[in-house]
C-alpha cells in the first residue's frame, strides 16, 4: 500500500513539473504595427522573395483563376514600394501554416500516456 501511495505522489509531482515546464517555454510581447513594419522594411531580399513566390506554378494558376496574368502580377510587385512589400510579407508570414503544433501534440500525448500509466499502475484500469 505504501508503494502505491509513493508512486501516486511521484506521478503527481511529475505531472505538475511537466505542466509548469510546457507553458514556461512560450513568451509573448506586444509589438506595434509601426515597429513591425520598420523591422520588416529593413530586411533585404523581401522583394526577391515575393517575386519568387509569384513565379511559382501554383501561384500562377491561382492568379489565373482570379483573372490576373503572371506578368501583370510581377509588374505590380515591381511597382510596389518597400513599405508595401514589407506589409505583404508581414501578411504572408501571419498566415497559418500548420507548423509549430508538433510540440504541443507531443506534450498532450506524453501527459495522457503518463496518466494512463499511473492509473494502470494503481490498478484503476
Secondary structure, 3 states (H helix, E strand, C coil): CHHHHHHHHHHHHHHHHHHHHHHHCCCCCCCCHHHHHHHHHCCCCHHHHHHHHHCCHHHHHHHHHCCCCHHHHHHHHHHCCHHHHHHHHHHHHCCCCCCCCHHHHHHHHHHHHHHHHHHHHCCCC
